[in-house]
Amino acid sequence: MKYDFITIGGAVEDITFKVDDGIVINNKKDVLRQKLLAFEYGAKIGIKSLERFPGGGANNVAVCLSRLGLKTAIISDLGDDASGERLLKNLKEQKVDTRFLKKMKGESTGFSFVVKGKNNEHVAFVYRGAAGDLALNNLEAKSLTQASQIYLASLSGQWEKVLDKVFAVKNVKVAWNPGIVQLKAGVLKLNKYLKKTEILFVNKDEAIELAISDKKNKNRGAEFLKNDKELILALKSFVAKIVIITDGINGANYFDGQTFHHENSLRLPDSKIADTTGIGDTFCATVCAGLVKYNDYRKAMKLGMKNAAANLRKPGAQNGMMKIKI
């Protein structure tokens, strides 16, 4: 069977709770933690609401691509529990092929505690559960040849072995949104994979972390890190084709080695924003779909922003994603 995309990475259940007592602190001295969400030490914090939603990078991207009319499969691990059943049911309802989804006996499905503050921005505490030791067996590795593109989300556990198998697949393009573990490994370890990456997606903080992990950028100073073009140029020196850096309400930047393009976000009033969870996944997946269908980065970036804005309007990482055939 042929697929437009196979996504690889996490599938978790988001347990989202809303609180009003958090304070956002500007922390500009630390370029990797410029804003903090803080609570009174030792206090008991009241929760206004609590909800459960499907989440996880590979899960969110697979659903988004499927909603846009692309034939999509997911490779991930679930536990043999009620959360896993809920995630599996949702993927099937969203017409994502789940034949490569493994249910790990005796293990728990991953989850994240998503704390939403007053303006619905969030902090997520993630437990990867069964997906924490995701590996590709021979059947799954062979299945990758059936895809036109692979979308790599955050990985942990045997992540280097997974990347070795993914990037060994010939004639298949790879879009990659590396996770915390990969970013901490730095450019020295990631370089051989980045050289084969079709599209690298990172947010501004991740871009800075990746850039300064290279010794030639480590001491270039704050002005370099604040300069969008300098930062994306630094990342492009590692990446084969395209770098896209997202920056929340400030939009996103695209660079393919020749063309630099900035796309503004579609700003919504705070009263219209229900949830920011999964917005990055929505944007990245939609840009991938747009590039496949239109072969036009401007159209793809605009569609990405449109879908991200649509998803902001509903709670959960997936509920607001557009359902259209592009």
C-alpha positions as CSV (number, residue, x, y, z in Angstrom):
1,M,0.0,0.0,0.0
2,K,1.3,3.5,-0.8
3,Y,1.0,6.5,1.6
4,D,1.5,10.2,1.1
5,F,3.0,10.3,4.6
6,I,4.0,8.0,7.4
7,T,4.5,9.7,10.8
8,I,6.8,8.4,13.5
9,G,6.9,9.4,17.1
10,G,4.6,9.9,20.1
11,A,0.9,9.2,20.7
12,V,-0.2,10.4,24.1
13,E,-3.3,11.5,25.9
14,D,-3.3,15.2,26.9
15,I,-4.8,15.8,30.3
16,T,-5.5,19.5,30.2
17,F,-6.3,21.7,33.2
18,K,-7.0,25.4,33.4
19,V,-5.7,27.5,36.3
20,D,-5.8,31.2,36.9
21,D,-3.1,31.6,39.6
22,G,0.0,31.3,37.3
23,I,2.2,34.3,36.7
24,V,4.2,34.8,33.5
25,I,7.7,36.0,34.2
26,N,10.0,37.5,31.6
27,N,13.4,35.8,31.9
28,K,15.3,37.4,29.0
29,K,18.7,36.7,30.5
30,D,18.2,33.1,29.6
31,V,17.9,32.7,25.8
32,L,16.5,29.2,26.2
33,R,13.9,30.0,28.8
34,Q,12.8,33.6,28.1
35,K,9.3,33.3,29.6
36,L,8.4,31.3,32.7
37,L,5.0,30.3,34.1
38,A,5.3,30.4,37.9
39,F,3.1,29.4,40.9
40,E,3.5,30.3,44.6
41,Y,5.8,27.7,46.2
42,G,3.9,25.4,48.6
43,A,0.5,26.7,47.6
44,K,-2.5,24.7,46.7
45,I,-3.7,25.7,43.2
46,G,-7.3,25.4,42.3
47,I,-8.2,23.8,38.9
48,K,-11.0,25.5,37.0
49,S,-11.6,22.6,34.5
50,L,-10.1,19.3,33.4
51,E,-10.4,17.6,30.0
52,R,-8.8,14.7,28.1
53,F,-7.8,14.9,24.4
54,P,-5.7,12.9,22.0
55,G,-2.2,14.3,21.5
56,G,1.5,13.6,20.8
57,G,3.5,14.8,17.8
58,A,3.1,11.9,15.4
59,N,-0.5,11.5,16.4
60,N,-1.4,15.1,15.9
61,V,0.4,15.3,12.5
62,A,-1.1,12.1,11.2
63,V,-4.6,13.3,12.0
64,C,-4.0,16.8,10.5
65,L,-2.6,15.3,7.3
66,S,-5.5,12.8,7.0
67,R,-8.0,15.7,7.5
68,L,-6.4,17.5,4.6
69,G,-7.0,14.5,2.4
70,L,-3.6,12.8,2.4
71,K,-3.3,9.0,2.8
72,T,-1.5,8.7,6.1
73,A,-0.2,6.0,8.5
74,I,1.4,6.3,11.9
75,I,4.2,4.3,13.6
76,S,4.0,4.6,17.4
77,D,3.5,2.5,20.6
78,L,0.5,2.5,22.9
79,G,-0.1,0.8,26.2
80,D,-2.7,-1.9,26.7
81,D,-5.0,0.4,28.7
82,A,-8.1,2.6,28.3
83,S,-6.1,5.6,27.1
84,G,-4.6,3.5,24.4
85,E,-8.0,2.4,23.3
86,R,-9.3,6.0,23.1
87,L,-6.3,7.0,21.0
88,L,-6.7,4.1,18.7
89,K,-10.4,4.7,18.3
90,N,-9.8,8.4,17.4
91,L,-7.1,7.6,14.8
92,K,-9.4,5.1,13.1
93,E,-12.2,7.7,13.1
94,Q,-9.8,10.2,11.5
95,K,-9.0,7.6,8.8
96,V,-5.4,7.2,9.8
97,D,-4.0,3.8,8.9
98,T,-3.1,2.2,12.3
99,R,-1.6,-1.1,11.1
100,F,1.9,-0.2,12.3
101,L,0.6,1.0,15.7
102,K,1.8,-1.5,18.4
103,K,0.0,-2.1,21.7
104,M,2.7,-2.9,24.3
105,K,1.5,-5.5,26.8
106,G,1.9,-4.5,30.5
107,E,2.8,-0.9,29.6
108,S,0.9,2.4,30.0
109,T,0.0,4.8,27.2
110,G,1.9,8.0,27.4
111,F,0.2,11.2,28.7
112,S,0.9,14.8,29.2
113,F,-0.3,17.2,31.9
114,V,-1.0,20.4,30.1
115,V,-1.3,23.5,32.4
116,K,-3.2,26.3,30.7
117,G,-2.8,29.8,32.1
118,K,-5.0,32.9,31.9
119,N,-4.3,33.6,28.2
120,N,-4.6,29.9,27.3
121,E,-0.8,29.5,26.7
122,H,0.4,26.3,28.2
123,V,3.2,24.3,29.7
124,A,3.2,20.5,29.1
125,F,4.7,17.9,31.4
126,V,5.1,14.8,29.2
127,Y,5.4,11.2,30.2
128,R,6.0,9.2,27.0
129,G,5.0,5.8,28.4
130,A,4.9,3.0,25.9
131,A,6.2,5.3,23.2
132,G,9.3,6.1,25.3
133,D,11.2,3.2,23.9
134,L,9.9,3.3,20.3
135,A,11.9,1.1,17.9
136,L,11.4,0.1,14.3
137,N,11.2,-3.6,13.6
138,N,12.1,-5.0,10.2
139,L,8.5,-4.9,9.0
140,E,8.0,-1.3,10.0
141,A,11.4,-0.2,8.5
142,K,10.4,-1.9,5.2
143,S,7.0,-0.2,5.2
144,L,8.8,3.2,5.1
145,T,9.5,2.6,1.4
146,Q,5.7,2.7,0.8
147,A,5.6,6.4,1.7
148,S,6.3,9.4,-0.4
149,Q,7.3,11.3,2.7
150,I,8.1,10.5,6.3
151,Y,7.3,12.9,9.2
152,L,9.6,12.5,12.2
153,A,8.3,13.9,15.5
154,S,9.9,13.8,18.9
155,L,11.7,10.5,19.8
156,S,13.4,9.1,22.9
157,G,14.8,5.7,23.9
158,Q,16.4,4.1,20.9
159,W,16.1,7.3,18.9
160,E,19.5,7.0,17.1
161,K,18.6,3.5,15.8
162,V,15.3,4.8,14.6
163,L,16.9,7.7,12.8
164,D,19.5,5.4,11.2
165,K,16.8,3.3,9.7
166,V,14.6,6.2,8.6
167,F,17.4,8.1,6.9
168,A,18.7,4.9,5.2
169,V,15.4,4.7,3.2
170,K,16.1,5.7,-0.4
171,N,13.9,8.1,-2.5
172,V,11.7,9.1,0.5
173,K,11.7,12.7,1.7
174,V,12.0,13.3,5.5
175,A,10.4,16.2,7.4
176,W,11.7,16.4,10.9
177,N,10.6,18.2,14.1
178,P,13.3,17.0,16.6
179,G,12.4,16.6,20.2
180,I,14.1,17.6,23.5
181,V,16.4,14.6,23.5
182,Q,17.6,15.2,19.9
183,L,18.2,18.9,20.5
184,K,20.2,18.2,23.7
185,A,22.4,15.9,21.6
186,G,23.4,18.8,19.5
187,V,24.6,19.4,16.0
188,L,27.7,17.1,16.3
189,K,25.4,14.0,16.7
190,L,22.6,15.2,14.5
191,N,24.7,16.4,11.6
192,K,24.6,13.2,9.5
193,Y,20.7,13.2,9.8
194,L,20.3,16.9,9.1
195,K,22.3,16.6,5.9
196,K,19.5,14.3,4.6
197,T,16.6,16.3,6.0
198,E,14.1,17.7,3.4
199,I,12.4,20.1,5.9
200,L,13.5,20.9,9.4
201,F,10.8,22.4,11.6
202,V,11.8,24.0,14.9
203,N,10.4,26.8,17.0
204,K,12.5,29.9,17.9
205,D,13.8,28.5,21.2
206,E,14.7,25.1,19.6
207,A,16.4,26.9,16.8
208,I,18.6,28.9,19.2
209,E,19.4,25.7,21.2
210,L,20.4,23.9,18.0
211,A,22.4,26.8,16.6
212,I,24.5,27.3,19.8
213,S,25.2,23.6,20.1
214,D,27.6,24.2,17.1
215,K,30.9,25.5,18.4
216,K,31.2,28.2,15.7
217,N,28.0,29.8,16.9
218,K,28.4,29.4,20.7
219,N,29.9,32.7,21.4
220,R,28.3,34.9,18.7
221,G,26.2,36.8,21.2
222,A,22.6,37.8,21.8
223,E,22.3,39.9,18.7
224,F,23.0,36.9,16.4
225,L,20.3,34.9,18.3
226,K,17.7,37.6,17.9
227,N,18.3,38.1,14.2
228,D,15.9,35.8,12.4
229,K,17.9,35.7,9.1
230,E,21.2,35.0,10.9
231,L,19.6,32.3,12.9
232,I,17.9,30.5,10.0
233,L,21.2,30.9,7.9
234,A,23.0,29.1,10.7
235,L,20.6,26.2,10.7
236,K,20.5,26.0,6.9
237,S,24.3,25.3,7.0
238,F,23.4,21.9,8.6
239,V,20.2,21.1,6.6
240,A,19.9,19.7,3.1
241,K,16.9,21.6,1.8
242,I,14.4,23.7,3.8
243,V,14.4,25.2,7.3
244,I,11.2,26.6,8.9
245,I,11.3,28.4,12.2
246,T,8.1,29.1,14.0
247,D,7.8,32.0,16.5
248,G,4.3,31.9,18.0
249,I,2.2,35.1,17.3
250,N,5.3,36.5,15.5
251,G,4.7,34.1,12.6
252,A,7.2,31.8,10.9
253,N,10.3,32.1,8.7
254,Y,11.1,29.9,5.7
255,F,14.5,29.5,4.0
256,D,15.5,27.1,1.2
257,G,19.0,28.3,0.6
258,Q,17.9,30.9,-1.9
259,T,14.6,32.4,-0.8
260,F,13.8,33.8,2.6
261,H,10.1,34.2,3.4
262,H,8.3,35.5,6.5
263,E,4.7,34.5,7.0
264,N,2.6,36.5,9.6
265,S,0.4,34.6,12.0
266,L,-3.4,35.1,11.8
267,R,-3.8,36.9,15.1
268,L,-7.0,36.2,17.1
269,P,-8.3,38.1,20.1
270,D,-7.7,36.4,23.4
271,S,-11.4,35.7,23.8
272,K,-11.3,33.5,20.6
273,I,-8.3,31.4,21.7
274,A,-9.4,28.2,23.4
275,D,-6.1,26.3,23.4
276,T,-2.6,26.6,22.1
277,T,-1.8,22.9,22.4
278,G,-0.8,21.2,19.2
279,I,-0.7,24.4,17.2
280,G,2.9,23.8,16.1
281,D,2.0,20.3,14.9
282,T,-0.9,21.7,13.0
283,F,1.2,24.3,11.2
284,C,4.0,21.9,10.4
285,A,1.7,19.2,9.1
286,T,-0.2,21.6,7.0
287,V,2.9,23.2,5.5
288,C,4.1,19.7,4.5
289,A,0.7,18.9,2.9
290,G,0.7,22.3,1.1
291,L,4.2,21.8,-0.3
292,V,3.1,18.3,-1.6
293,K,-0.1,19.6,-3.2
294,Y,0.9,23.0,-4.4
295,N,4.7,22.9,-4.7
296,D,4.5,26.6,-3.6
297,Y,6.0,27.6,-0.3
298,R,3.9,30.8,-0.1
299,K,0.6,28.9,-0.5
300,A,1.8,26.2,1.9
301,M,2.8,28.7,4.7
302,K,-0.4,30.7,4.3
303,L,-2.4,27.5,4.6
304,G,-0.4,26.5,7.6
305,M,-1.2,29.7,9.4
306,K,-4.9,29.4,8.5
307,N,-5.1,25.9,9.9
308,A,-3.2,26.9,13.0
309,A,-5.6,29.8,13.6
310,A,-8.6,27.4,13.1
311,N,-7.2,25.0,15.7
312,L,-6.7,27.8,18.2
313,R,-10.5,28.3,18.4
314,K,-11.2,24.8,19.9
315,P,-9.8,23.1,22.9
316,G,-7.5,20.1,22.5
317,A,-4.6,19.5,20.0
318,Q,-6.8,18.3,17.2
319,N,-10.4,19.4,17.5
320,G,-10.1,22.7,15.5
321,M,-8.0,21.3,12.6
322,M,-9.6,22.0,9.3
323,K,-11.2,19.1,7.5
324,I,-10.8,19.9,3.8
325,K,-9.3,18.1,0.8
326,I,-6.6,20.4,-0.5
